[in-house]
Amino acid sequence: MDLQRAPEPLDVAARLADIDQRLARGDTRMASIEADLASNTAITREIRDLMDAARLGLRMLGGLGQVAKWCGVLATAAVAIYTAVYMLLHGGQPPSK
């Protein structure tokens, strides 16, 4: 066995054609991956925007909840003060319905 022999010219041409085919398939695969990545990036941006909008909405609802809580506290205090004044002015009887 002679390991030092040079490849035949047809063998070199076939190998180069095979390499060219592999490179072409690699280019096609890479283009497909880049397109998928661009699509994935766009979807990720949309999801991030939706999450930001939802976060803002929840913050607004939290703020409205705080306002409602304080309105309830103030209304309860106002009713208690009204009832106390009414009872003082009307001989200790709470207002009837």
Buried (B, 14 or more C-beta within 10 A) or exposed (E): EEEEEEEEEEEEEEEEEEEEEEEEEEEEEEEEEEEEEEEEEEEEEEEEEEEEEEEEEEEEEEEEEEEEEEEEEEEEEEEEEEEEEEEEEEEEEEEEE
